Amino acid sequence: MNEDCEIVRRADEGNVSEWLRGEEAIRAYQEQQARACEPAIIAEATVRHEQEHVSQCEGDRQRFNPTDNKTKIQSMGQSELSAYLVSARFLLSFLEDFCQDEGLDLAGPRQRIGELEAFGSGW
């Protein structure tokens, strides 16, 4: 992410190196993951994680990019927890919607996500 709250990705094409931004960066990431045979659902969870950081940055740039180390450590912890929870809820929802017939026990993951959400709400 850059200082303008955009997702960025370096695109190396031969001897040319440029920065892709926003949706173009996301597409490049998704294409790279597909070439690497990464399941699309995992790539989408990662994109949602990064989009949460964009929302955080747009909501409060100062808090997202603090200058003092103490605030930076706390802010990074809060922002990462929130972003990982976005990914976890997305993946859990996928399992609930498409894998119910597989006999998966999702009570544990649901409980852990709830515990992490409760922990994060105390910040």
Secondary structure by P-SEA (a helix, b strand, c coil): ccccccbbbbbbcccbbbbbcaaaaaaaaaaaaaaacccaaaaaaaaaaaaaaaaaaaacccccccccaaaaaaaaaaaaaaaaaaaaaaaaaaaaaccccccccaaaaaaaaaaaaaaaaac
